[in-house]
């Protein structure tokens, strides 16, 4: 998955199930502004809808992610 940070700061990528349950913190770091890529291993997840939240200095941006096959 690709994401862009408009400014430097503390960030977290968090994976949630469709019902809002937190599955895991995928990445947590202090990064500079720029474009980034994160390789999310979904091998153990069932096909379905998930949400990925990017928290930047505590402010959320939520995106939908759909896993089609195992």
mmJSON file of the N, C-alpha and C atoms, coordinates in Angstrom:
{"data_MODEL":{"atom_site":{
"group_PDB":["ATOM","ATOM","ATOM","ATOM","ATOM","ATOM","ATOM","ATOM","ATOM","ATOM","ATOM","ATOM","ATOM","ATOM","ATOM","ATOM","ATOM","ATOM","ATOM","ATOM","ATOM","ATOM","ATOM","ATOM","ATOM","ATOM","ATOM","ATOM","ATOM","ATOM","ATOM","ATOM","ATOM","ATOM","ATOM","ATOM","ATOM","ATOM","ATOM","ATOM","ATOM","ATOM","ATOM","ATOM","ATOM","ATOM","ATOM","ATOM","ATOM","ATOM","ATOM","ATOM","ATOM","ATOM","ATOM","ATOM","ATOM","ATOM","ATOM","ATOM","ATOM","ATOM","ATOM","ATOM","ATOM","ATOM","ATOM","ATOM","ATOM","ATOM","ATOM","ATOM","ATOM","ATOM","ATOM","ATOM","ATOM","ATOM","ATOM","ATOM","ATOM","ATOM","ATOM","ATOM","ATOM","ATOM","ATOM","ATOM","ATOM","ATOM","ATOM","ATOM","ATOM","ATOM","ATOM","ATOM","ATOM","ATOM","ATOM","ATOM","ATOM","ATOM","ATOM","ATOM","ATOM","ATOM","ATOM","ATOM","ATOM","ATOM","ATOM","ATOM","ATOM","ATOM","ATOM","ATOM","ATOM","ATOM","ATOM","ATOM","ATOM","ATOM","ATOM","ATOM","ATOM","ATOM","ATOM","ATOM","ATOM","ATOM","ATOM","ATOM","ATOM","ATOM","ATOM","ATOM","ATOM","ATOM","ATOM","ATOM","ATOM","ATOM","ATOM","ATOM","ATOM","ATOM","ATOM","ATOM","ATOM","ATOM","ATOM","ATOM","ATOM","ATOM","ATOM","ATOM","ATOM","ATOM","ATOM","ATOM","ATOM","ATOM","ATOM","ATOM","ATOM","ATOM","ATOM","ATOM","ATOM","ATOM","ATOM","ATOM","ATOM","ATOM","ATOM","ATOM","ATOM","ATOM","ATOM","ATOM","ATOM","ATOM","ATOM","ATOM","ATOM","ATOM","ATOM","ATOM","ATOM","ATOM","ATOM","ATOM","ATOM","ATOM","ATOM","ATOM","ATOM","ATOM","ATOM","ATOM","ATOM","ATOM","ATOM","ATOM","ATOM","ATOM","ATOM","ATOM","ATOM","ATOM"],
"id":[1,2,3,4,5,6,7,8,9,10,11,12,13,14,15,16,17,18,19,20,21,22,23,24,25,26,27,28,29,30,31,32,33,34,35,36,37,38,39,40,41,42,43,44,45,46,47,48,49,50,51,52,53,54,55,56,57,58,59,60,61,62,63,64,65,66,67,68,69,70,71,72,73,74,75,76,77,78,79,80,81,82,83,84,85,86,87,88,89,90,91,92,93,94,95,96,97,98,99,100,101,102,103,104,105,106,107,108,109,110,111,112,113,114,115,116,117,118,119,120,121,122,123,124,125,126,127,128,129,130,131,132,133,134,135,136,137,138,139,140,141,142,143,144,145,146,147,148,149,150,151,152,153,154,155,156,157,158,159,160,161,162,163,164,165,166,167,168,169,170,171,172,173,174,175,176,177,178,179,180,181,182,183,184,185,186,187,188,189,190,191,192,193,194,195,196,197,198,199,200,201,202,203,204,205,206,207,208,209,210],
"type_symbol":["N","C","C","N","C","C","N","C","C","N","C","C","N","C","C","N","C","C","N","C","C","N","C","C","N","C","C","N","C","C","N","C","C","N","C","C","N","C","C","N","C","C","N","C","C","N","C","C","N","C","C","N","C","C","N","C","C","N","C","C","N","C","C","N","C","C","N","C","C","N","C","C","N","C","C","N","C","C","N","C","C","N","C","C","N","C","C","N","C","C","N","C","C","N","C","C","N","C","C","N","C","C","N","C","C","N","C","C","N","C","C","N","C","C","N","C","C","N","C","C","N","C","C","N","C","C","N","C","C","N","C","C","N","C","C","N","C","C","N","C","C","N","C","C","N","C","C","N","C","C","N","C","C","N","C","C","N","C","C","N","C","C","N","C","C","N","C","C","N","C","C","N","C","C","N","C","C","N","C","C","N","C","C","N","C","C","N","C","C","N","C","C","N","C","C","N","C","C","N","C","C","N","C","C","N","C","C","N","C","C"],
"label_atom_id":["N","CA","C","N","CA","C","N","CA","C","N","CA","C","N","CA","C","N","CA","C","N","CA","C","N","CA","C","N","CA","C","N","CA","C","N","CA","C","N","CA","C","N","CA","C","N","CA","C","N","CA","C","N","CA","C","N","CA","C","N","CA","C","N","CA","C","N","CA","C","N","CA","C","N","CA","C","N","CA","C","N","CA","C","N","CA","C","N","CA","C","N","CA","C","N","CA","C","N","CA","C","N","CA","C","N","CA","C","N","CA","C","N","CA","C","N","CA","C","N","CA","C","N","CA","C","N","CA","C","N","CA","C","N","CA","C","N","CA","C","N","CA","C","N","CA","C","N","CA","C","N","CA","C","N","CA","C","N","CA","C","N","CA","C","N","CA","C","N","CA","C","N","CA","C","N","CA","C","N","CA","C","N","CA","C","N","CA","C","N","CA","C","N","CA","C","N","CA","C","N","CA","C","N","CA","C","N","CA","C","N","CA","C","N","CA","C","N","CA","C","N","CA","C","N","CA","C","N","CA","C","N","CA","C","N","CA","C","N","CA","C","N","CA","C"],
"label_alt_id":[null,null,null,null,null,null,null,null,null,null,null,null,null,null,null,null,null,null,null,null,null,null,null,null,null,null,null,null,null,null,null,null,null,null,null,null,null,null,null,null,null,null,null,null,null,null,null,null,null,null,null,null,null,null,null,null,null,null,null,null,null,null,null,null,null,null,null,null,null,null,null,null,null,null,null,null,null,null,null,null,null,null,null,null,null,null,null,null,null,null,null,null,null,null,null,null,null,null,null,null,null,null,null,null,null,null,null,null,null,null,null,null,null,null,null,null,null,null,null,null,null,null,null,null,null,null,null,null,null,null,null,null,null,null,null,null,null,null,null,null,null,null,null,null,null,null,null,null,null,null,null,null,null,null,null,null,null,null,null,null,null,null,null,null,null,null,null,null,null,null,null,null,null,null,null,null,null,null,null,null,null,null,null,null,null,null,null,null,null,null,null,null,null,null,null,null,null,null,null,null,null,null,null,null,null,null,null,null,null,null],
"label_comp_id":["UNK","UNK","UNK","UNK","UNK","UNK","UNK","UNK","UNK","UNK","UNK","UNK","UNK","UNK","UNK","UNK","UNK","UNK","UNK","UNK","UNK","UNK","UNK","UNK","UNK","UNK","UNK","UNK","UNK","UNK","UNK","UNK","UNK","UNK","UNK","UNK","UNK","UNK","UNK","UNK","UNK","UNK","UNK","UNK","UNK","UNK","UNK","UNK","UNK","UNK","UNK","UNK","UNK","UNK","UNK","UNK","UNK","UNK","UNK","UNK","UNK","UNK","UNK","UNK","UNK","UNK","UNK","UNK","UNK","UNK","UNK","UNK","UNK","UNK","UNK","UNK","UNK","UNK","UNK","UNK","UNK","UNK","UNK","UNK","UNK","UNK","UNK","UNK","UNK","UNK","UNK","UNK","UNK","UNK","UNK","UNK","UNK","UNK","UNK","UNK","UNK","UNK","UNK","UNK","UNK","UNK","UNK","UNK","UNK","UNK","UNK","UNK","UNK","UNK","UNK","UNK","UNK","UNK","UNK","UNK","UNK","UNK","UNK","UNK","UNK","UNK","UNK","UNK","UNK","UNK","UNK","UNK","UNK","UNK","UNK","UNK","UNK","UNK","UNK","UNK","UNK","UNK","UNK","UNK","UNK","UNK","UNK","UNK","UNK","UNK","UNK","UNK","UNK","UNK","UNK","UNK","UNK","UNK","UNK","UNK","UNK","UNK","UNK","UNK","UNK","UNK","UNK","UNK","UNK","UNK","UNK","UNK","UNK","UNK","UNK","UNK","UNK","UNK","UNK","UNK","UNK","UNK","UNK","UNK","UNK","UNK","UNK","UNK","UNK","UNK","UNK","UNK","UNK","UNK","UNK","UNK","UNK","UNK","UNK","UNK","UNK","UNK","UNK","UNK","UNK","UNK","UNK","UNK","UNK","UNK"],
"label_asym_id":["A","A","A","A","A","A","A","A","A","A","A","A","A","A","A","A","A","A","A","A","A","A","A","A","A","A","A","A","A","A","A","A","A","A","A","A","A","A","A","A","A","A","A","A","A","A","A","A","A","A","A","A","A","A","A","A","A","A","A","A","A","A","A","A","A","A","A","A","A","A","A","A","A","A","A","A","A","A","A","A","A","A","A","A","A","A","A","A","A","A","A","A","A","A","A","A","A","A","A","A","A","A","A","A","A","A","A","A","A","A","A","A","A","A","A","A","A","A","A","A","A","A","A","A","A","A","A","A","A","A","A","A","A","A","A","A","A","A","A","A","A","A","A","A","A","A","A","A","A","A","A","A","A","A","A","A","A","A","A","A","A","A","A","A","A","A","A","A","A","A","A","A","A","A","A","A","A","A","A","A","A","A","A","A","A","A","A","A","A","A","A","A","A","A","A","A","A","A","A","A","A","A","A","A","A","A","A","A","A","A"],
"label_entity_id":["1","1","1","1","1","1","1","1","1","1","1","1","1","1","1","1","1","1","1","1","1","1","1","1","1","1","1","1","1","1","1","1","1","1","1","1","1","1","1","1","1","1","1","1","1","1","1","1","1","1","1","1","1","1","1","1","1","1","1","1","1","1","1","1","1","1","1","1","1","1","1","1","1","1","1","1","1","1","1","1","1","1","1","1","1","1","1","1","1","1","1","1","1","1","1","1","1","1","1","1","1","1","1","1","1","1","1","1","1","1","1","1","1","1","1","1","1","1","1","1","1","1","1","1","1","1","1","1","1","1","1","1","1","1","1","1","1","1","1","1","1","1","1","1","1","1","1","1","1","1","1","1","1","1","1","1","1","1","1","1","1","1","1","1","1","1","1","1","1","1","1","1","1","1","1","1","1","1","1","1","1","1","1","1","1","1","1","1","1","1","1","1","1","1","1","1","1","1","1","1","1","1","1","1","1","1","1","1","1","1"],
"label_seq_id":[1,1,1,2,2,2,3,3,3,4,4,4,5,5,5,6,6,6,7,7,7,8,8,8,9,9,9,10,10,10,11,11,11,12,12,12,13,13,13,14,14,14,15,15,15,16,16,16,17,17,17,18,18,18,19,19,19,20,20,20,21,21,21,22,22,22,23,23,23,24,24,24,25,25,25,26,26,26,27,27,27,28,28,28,29,29,29,30,30,30,31,31,31,32,32,32,33,33,33,34,34,34,35,35,35,36,36,36,37,37,37,38,38,38,39,39,39,40,40,40,41,41,41,42,42,42,43,43,43,44,44,44,45,45,45,46,46,46,47,47,47,48,48,48,49,49,49,50,50,50,51,51,51,52,52,52,53,53,53,54,54,54,55,55,55,56,56,56,57,57,57,58,58,58,59,59,59,60,60,60,61,61,61,62,62,62,63,63,63,64,64,64,65,65,65,66,66,66,67,67,67,68,68,68,69,69,69,70,70,70],
"pdbx_PDB_ins_code":[null,null,null,null,null,null,null,null,null,null,null,null,null,null,null,null,null,null,null,null,null,null,null,null,null,null,null,null,null,null,null,null,null,null,null,null,null,null,null,null,null,null,null,null,null,null,null,null,null,null,null,null,null,null,null,null,null,null,null,null,null,null,null,null,null,null,null,null,null,null,null,null,null,null,null,null,null,null,null,null,null,null,null,null,null,null,null,null,null,null,null,null,null,null,null,null,null,null,null,null,null,null,null,null,null,null,null,null,null,null,null,null,null,null,null,null,null,null,null,null,null,null,null,null,null,null,null,null,null,null,null,null,null,null,null,null,null,null,null,null,null,null,null,null,null,null,null,null,null,null,null,null,null,null,null,null,null,null,null,null,null,null,null,null,null,null,null,null,null,null,null,null,null,null,null,null,null,null,null,null,null,null,null,null,null,null,null,null,null,null,null,null,null,null,null,null,null,null,null,null,null,null,null,null,null,null,null,null,null,null],
"Cartn_x":[0.842,0.0,0.896,0.428,1.172,0.476,1.29,0.729,1.717,1.204,2.024,1.824,2.904,2.854,3.172,2.286,2.485,3.496,3.704,4.675,5.315,6.44,7.134,6.344,6.457,5.793,5.691,5.053,4.84,3.632,3.808,2.706,2.531,1.308,0.971,0.042,0.255,-0.681,-1.335,-2.665,-3.407,-4.419,-4.443,-5.4,-6.582,-7.792,-9.028,-9.909,-10.688,-11.679,-12.848,-13.747,-14.9,-15.789,-15.805,-16.624,-15.894,-14.687,-13.964,-12.981,-12.868,-11.934,-10.495,-9.619,-8.225,-7.552,-6.937,-6.244,-4.774,-4.129,-2.71,-2.23,-1.125,-0.409,0.599,0.419,1.265,2.626,2.616,3.842,3.697,4.799,4.827,6.216,6.274,7.572,7.427,8.54,8.621,9.266,8.522,8.982,8.988,9.771,9.803,8.656,8.327,7.323,7.796,6.847,7.22,6.284,6.622,5.839,6.455,5.594,6.05,5.243,5.825,5.149,5.294,4.188,4.215,3.672,4.407,3.995,3.219,1.903,1.031,0.827,1.311,1.163,-0.229,-1.099,-2.484,-2.725,-1.66,-1.759,-2.741,-2.737,-3.575,-4.961,-5.296,-6.614,-7.577,-8.812,-9.864,-10.222,-10.695,-11.183,-12.288,-12.323,-13.335,-12.859,-13.605,-13.29,-12.574,-11.575,-10.788,-10.607,-10.193,-9.891,-8.472,-7.788,-6.445,-6.517,-6.075,-6.072,-4.643,-4.399,-3.12,-3.321,-2.641,-2.671,-1.419,-1.605,-0.475,-0.577,0.329,0.297,-1.067,-1.643,-2.906,-4.156,-4.006,-5.169,-5.357,-6.581,-6.777,-7.168,-6.686,-7.148,-7.454,-8.711,-9.139,-9.388,-8.868,-9.082,-9.602,-10.445,-10.988,-10.024,-9.836,-9.023,-9.839,-9.859,-10.62,-9.651,-9.718,-8.936,-9.873,-9.486,-10.36,-10.123,-8.879,-8.574,-7.513,-7.403,-6.367,-5.04],
"Cartn_y":[-1.161,0.0,1.236,2.248,3.495,4.577,5.46,6.612,7.763,8.96,10.165,10.975,11.481,12.363,13.774,14.698,16.087,16.806,16.28,16.896,15.822,16.161,15.227,15.063,13.89,13.681,12.218,11.96,10.609,9.994,8.794,8.157,6.716,6.22,4.817,4.369,3.149,2.489,1.383,1.393,0.436,-0.292,-1.623,-2.436,-2.768,-2.59,-2.898,-3.798,-4.637,-5.464,-4.58,-5.148,-4.391,-3.897,-4.621,-4.206,-3.239,-2.787,-1.783,-2.32,-3.635,-4.228,-4.05,-3.545,-3.367,-4.723,-4.959,-6.215,-6.125,-5.048,-4.871,-3.482,-3.083,-1.877,-2.357,-1.929,-2.387,-1.697,-0.41,0.373,1.533,1.867,2.996,3.61,4.902,5.544,7.055,7.729,9.163,9.32,9.909,9.99,11.424,11.654,12.935,12.99,14.166,14.306,13.55,12.943,12.219,11.069,10.323,9.164,7.895,6.975,5.743,4.561,3.376,2.136,1.177,0.48,-0.538,-1.836,-2.918,-4.238,-4.934,-5.008,-5.597,-7.07,-7.951,-9.396,-9.802,-10.109,-10.471,-11.978,-12.749,-14.195,-14.831,-14.412,-15.03,-14.399,-13.464,-12.82,-13.469,-13.613,-14.125,-13.06,-13.474,-12.487,-11.635,-10.368,-9.481,-8.048,-7.216,-5.795,-5.485,-4.639,-4.189,-2.683,-2.069,-0.638,-0.431,0.488,0.876,2.339,2.606,3.973,4.478,5.63,6.316,7.412,7.289,8.34,9.184,10.462,11.385,12.37,12.258,13.077,12.981,11.763,11.5,11.801,12.352,12.679,11.572,10.988,9.823,10.145,9.286,9.208,7.737,7.398,5.997,5.665,4.508,4.028,2.601,2.265,0.919,0.066,-1.208,-2.175,-3.449,-4.035,-5.256,-6.365,-7.483,-8.666,-9.592,-9.945,-10.711,-12.217,-12.668,-14.099,-14.331,-15.573,-15.948,-15.976],
"Cartn_z":[0.0,0.0,0.0,-0.688,-0.809,0.003,0.582,1.281,1.212,1.384,1.321,2.597,3.112,4.282,3.821,4.128,3.715,4.586,5.802,6.713,7.568,8.161,9.045,10.336,10.939,12.221,12.587,13.704,14.22,13.528,12.964,12.248,12.703,12.499,12.735,11.613,11.134,10.236,11.043,11.116,11.938,11.052,11.148,10.4,11.297,10.751,11.475,10.632,11.305,10.613,10.195,9.392,8.901,10.032,11.169,12.313,13.253,12.846,13.614,14.627,14.77,15.729,15.235,16.11,15.73,15.603,14.456,14.21,14.567,14.132,14.454,14.06,14.679,14.26,13.222,11.989,10.893,10.898,11.194,11.168,12.132,12.777,13.712,13.627,13.284,13.091,13.072,13.194,12.954,11.59,10.656,9.269,8.772,7.748,7.064,6.058,5.586,4.535,3.301,2.587,1.369,1.087,0.05,-0.378,0.187,0.632,1.266,0.753,0.931,0.573,1.744,2.071,3.118,2.53,2.699,2.215,3.322,3.182,4.207,3.892,4.763,4.594,5.071,4.128,4.449,4.335,4.331,4.164,5.138,6.387,7.41,7.539,6.656,6.708,5.729,6.141,5.26,4.226,3.059,2.097,2.733,2.406,2.957,2.982,3.679,3.757,5.065,4.959,6.108,5.985,7.06,7.047,7.532,6.889,7.316,7.715,8.93,9.451,9.516,8.929,9.054,10.085,11.205,12.221,12.052,11.846,11.724,12.863,13.816,15.027,15.705,15.695,16.373,15.58,14.367,13.533,12.493,12.406,11.542,10.095,9.201,7.824,7.608,7.265,7.152,5.683,5.265,3.898,3.949,2.996,2.894,2.082,2.515,1.776,1.643,0.458,0.232,-0.174,0.551,0.178,-0.581,-1.806,-2.667,-2.502,-2.48,-2.365,-1.306,-0.878,0.1,-0.525],
"occupancy":[1.0,1.0,1.0,1.0,1.0,1.0,1.0,1.0,1.0,1.0,1.0,1.0,1.0,1.0,1.0,1.0,1.0,1.0,1.0,1.0,1.0,1.0,1.0,1.0,1.0,1.0,1.0,1.0,1.0,1.0,1.0,1.0,1.0,1.0,1.0,1.0,1.0,1.0,1.0,1.0,1.0,1.0,1.0,1.0,1.0,1.0,1.0,1.0,1.0,1.0,1.0,1.0,1.0,1.0,1.0,1.0,1.0,1.0,1.0,1.0,1.0,1.0,1.0,1.0,1.0,1.0,1.0,1.0,1.0,1.0,1.0,1.0,1.0,1.0,1.0,1.0,1.0,1.0,1.0,1.0,1.0,1.0,1.0,1.0,1.0,1.0,1.0,1.0,1.0,1.0,1.0,1.0,1.0,1.0,1.0,1.0,1.0,1.0,1.0,1.0,1.0,1.0,1.0,1.0,1.0,1.0,1.0,1.0,1.0,1.0,1.0,1.0,1.0,1.0,1.0,1.0,1.0,1.0,1.0,1.0,1.0,1.0,1.0,1.0,1.0,1.0,1.0,1.0,1.0,1.0,1.0,1.0,1.0,1.0,1.0,1.0,1.0,1.0,1.0,1.0,1.0,1.0,1.0,1.0,1.0,1.0,1.0,1.0,1.0,1.0,1.0,1.0,1.0,1.0,1.0,1.0,1.0,1.0,1.0,1.0,1.0,1.0,1.0,1.0,1.0,1.0,1.0,1.0,1.0,1.0,1.0,1.0,1.0,1.0,1.0,1.0,1.0,1.0,1.0,1.0,1.0,1.0,1.0,1.0,1.0,1.0,1.0,1.0,1.0,1.0,1.0,1.0,1.0,1.0,1.0,1.0,1.0,1.0,1.0,1.0,1.0,1.0,1.0,1.0,1.0,1.0,1.0,1.0,1.0,1.0],
"B_iso_or_equiv":[0.0,0.0,0.0,0.0,0.0,0.0,0.0,0.0,0.0,0.0,0.0,0.0,0.0,0.0,0.0,0.0,0.0,0.0,0.0,0.0,0.0,0.0,0.0,0.0,0.0,0.0,0.0,0.0,0.0,0.0,0.0,0.0,0.0,0.0,0.0,0.0,0.0,0.0,0.0,0.0,0.0,0.0,0.0,0.0,0.0,0.0,0.0,0.0,0.0,0.0,0.0,0.0,0.0,0.0,0.0,0.0,0.0,0.0,0.0,0.0,0.0,0.0,0.0,0.0,0.0,0.0,0.0,0.0,0.0,0.0,0.0,0.0,0.0,0.0,0.0,0.0,0.0,0.0,0.0,0.0,0.0,0.0,0.0,0.0,0.0,0.0,0.0,0.0,0.0,0.0,0.0,0.0,0.0,0.0,0.0,0.0,0.0,0.0,0.0,0.0,0.0,0.0,0.0,0.0,0.0,0.0,0.0,0.0,0.0,0.0,0.0,0.0,0.0,0.0,0.0,0.0,0.0,0.0,0.0,0.0,0.0,0.0,0.0,0.0,0.0,0.0,0.0,0.0,0.0,0.0,0.0,0.0,0.0,0.0,0.0,0.0,0.0,0.0,0.0,0.0,0.0,0.0,0.0,0.0,0.0,0.0,0.0,0.0,0.0,0.0,0.0,0.0,0.0,0.0,0.0,0.0,0.0,0.0,0.0,0.0,0.0,0.0,0.0,0.0,0.0,0.0,0.0,0.0,0.0,0.0,0.0,0.0,0.0,0.0,0.0,0.0,0.0,0.0,0.0,0.0,0.0,0.0,0.0,0.0,0.0,0.0,0.0,0.0,0.0,0.0,0.0,0.0,0.0,0.0,0.0,0.0,0.0,0.0,0.0,0.0,0.0,0.0,0.0,0.0,0.0,0.0,0.0,0.0,0.0,0.0],
"pdbx_formal_charge":[null,null,null,null,null,null,null,null,null,null,null,null,null,null,null,null,null,null,null,null,null,null,null,null,null,null,null,null,null,null,null,null,null,null,null,null,null,null,null,null,null,null,null,null,null,null,null,null,null,null,null,null,null,null,null,null,null,null,null,null,null,null,null,null,null,null,null,null,null,null,null,null,null,null,null,null,null,null,null,null,null,null,null,null,null,null,null,null,null,null,null,null,null,null,null,null,null,null,null,null,null,null,null,null,null,null,null,null,null,null,null,null,null,null,null,null,null,null,null,null,null,null,null,null,null,null,null,null,null,null,null,null,null,null,null,null,null,null,null,null,null,null,null,null,null,null,null,null,null,null,null,null,null,null,null,null,null,null,null,null,null,null,null,null,null,null,null,null,null,null,null,null,null,null,null,null,null,null,null,null,null,null,null,null,null,null,null,null,null,null,null,null,null,null,null,null,null,null,null,null,null,null,null,null,null,null,null,null,null,null],
"auth_seq_id":[1,1,1,2,2,2,3,3,3,4,4,4,5,5,5,6,6,6,7,7,7,8,8,8,9,9,9,10,10,10,11,11,11,12,12,12,13,13,13,14,14,14,15,15,15,16,16,16,17,17,17,18,18,18,19,19,19,20,20,20,21,21,21,22,22,22,23,23,23,24,24,24,25,25,25,26,26,26,27,27,27,28,28,28,29,29,29,30,30,30,31,31,31,32,32,32,33,33,33,34,34,34,35,35,35,36,36,36,37,37,37,38,38,38,39,39,39,40,40,40,41,41,41,42,42,42,43,43,43,44,44,44,45,45,45,46,46,46,47,47,47,48,48,48,49,49,49,50,50,50,51,51,51,52,52,52,53,53,53,54,54,54,55,55,55,56,56,56,57,57,57,58,58,58,59,59,59,60,60,60,61,61,61,62,62,62,63,63,63,64,64,64,65,65,65,66,66,66,67,67,67,68,68,68,69,69,69,70,70,70],
"auth_comp_id":["UNK","UNK","UNK","UNK","UNK","UNK","UNK","UNK","UNK","UNK","UNK","UNK","UNK","UNK","UNK","UNK","UNK","UNK","UNK","UNK","UNK","UNK","UNK","UNK","UNK","UNK","UNK","UNK","UNK","UNK","UNK","UNK","UNK","UNK","UNK","UNK","UNK","UNK","UNK","UNK","UNK","UNK","UNK","UNK","UNK","UNK","UNK","UNK","UNK","UNK","UNK","UNK","UNK","UNK","UNK","UNK","UNK","UNK","UNK","UNK","UNK","UNK","UNK","UNK","UNK","UNK","UNK","UNK","UNK","UNK","UNK","UNK","UNK","UNK","UNK","UNK","UNK","UNK","UNK","UNK","UNK","UNK","UNK","UNK","UNK","UNK","UNK","UNK","UNK","UNK","UNK","UNK","UNK","UNK","UNK","UNK","UNK","UNK","UNK","UNK","UNK","UNK","UNK","UNK","UNK","UNK","UNK","UNK","UNK","UNK","UNK","UNK","UNK","UNK","UNK","UNK","UNK","UNK","UNK","UNK","UNK","UNK","UNK","UNK","UNK","UNK","UNK","UNK","UNK","UNK","UNK","UNK","UNK","UNK","UNK","UNK","UNK","UNK","UNK","UNK","UNK","UNK","UNK","UNK","UNK","UNK","UNK","UNK","UNK","UNK","UNK","UNK","UNK","UNK","UNK","UNK","UNK","UNK","UNK","UNK","UNK","UNK","UNK","UNK","UNK","UNK","UNK","UNK","UNK","UNK","UNK","UNK","UNK","UNK","UNK","UNK","UNK","UNK","UNK","UNK","UNK","UNK","UNK","UNK","UNK","UNK","UNK","UNK","UNK","UNK","UNK","UNK","UNK","UNK","UNK","UNK","UNK","UNK","UNK","UNK","UNK","UNK","UNK","UNK","UNK","UNK","UNK","UNK","UNK","UNK"],
"auth_asym_id":["A","A","A","A","A","A","A","A","A","A","A","A","A","A","A","A","A","A","A","A","A","A","A","A","A","A","A","A","A","A","A","A","A","A","A","A","A","A","A","A","A","A","A","A","A","A","A","A","A","A","A","A","A","A","A","A","A","A","A","A","A","A","A","A","A","A","A","A","A","A","A","A","A","A","A","A","A","A","A","A","A","A","A","A","A","A","A","A","A","A","A","A","A","A","A","A","A","A","A","A","A","A","A","A","A","A","A","A","A","A","A","A","A","A","A","A","A","A","A","A","A","A","A","A","A","A","A","A","A","A","A","A","A","A","A","A","A","A","A","A","A","A","A","A","A","A","A","A","A","A","A","A","A","A","A","A","A","A","A","A","A","A","A","A","A","A","A","A","A","A","A","A","A","A","A","A","A","A","A","A","A","A","A","A","A","A","A","A","A","A","A","A","A","A","A","A","A","A","A","A","A","A","A","A","A","A","A","A","A","A"],
"auth_atom_id":["N","CA","C","N","CA","C","N","CA","C","N","CA","C","N","CA","C","N","CA","C","N","CA","C","N","CA","C","N","CA","C","N","CA","C","N","CA","C","N","CA","C","N","CA","C","N","CA","C","N","CA","C","N","CA","C","N","CA","C","N","CA","C","N","CA","C","N","CA","C","N","CA","C","N","CA","C","N","CA","C","N","CA","C","N","CA","C","N","CA","C","N","CA","C","N","CA","C","N","CA","C","N","CA","C","N","CA","C","N","CA","C","N","CA","C","N","CA","C","N","CA","C","N","CA","C","N","CA","C","N","CA","C","N","CA","C","N","CA","C","N","CA","C","N","CA","C","N","CA","C","N","CA","C","N","CA","C","N","CA","C","N","CA","C","N","CA","C","N","CA","C","N","CA","C","N","CA","C","N","CA","C","N","CA","C","N","CA","C","N","CA","C","N","CA","C","N","CA","C","N","CA","C","N","CA","C","N","CA","C","N","CA","C","N","CA","C","N","CA","C","N","CA","C","N","CA","C","N","CA","C","N","CA","C","N","CA","C","N","CA","C","N","CA","C"],
"pdbx_PDB_model_num":[1,1,1,1,1,1,1,1,1,1,1,1,1,1,1,1,1,1,1,1,1,1,1,1,1,1,1,1,1,1,1,1,1,1,1,1,1,1,1,1,1,1,1,1,1,1,1,1,1,1,1,1,1,1,1,1,1,1,1,1,1,1,1,1,1,1,1,1,1,1,1,1,1,1,1,1,1,1,1,1,1,1,1,1,1,1,1,1,1,1,1,1,1,1,1,1,1,1,1,1,1,1,1,1,1,1,1,1,1,1,1,1,1,1,1,1,1,1,1,1,1,1,1,1,1,1,1,1,1,1,1,1,1,1,1,1,1,1,1,1,1,1,1,1,1,1,1,1,1,1,1,1,1,1,1,1,1,1,1,1,1,1,1,1,1,1,1,1,1,1,1,1,1,1,1,1,1,1,1,1,1,1,1,1,1,1,1,1,1,1,1,1,1,1,1,1,1,1,1,1,1,1,1,1,1,1,1,1,1,1]
}}}
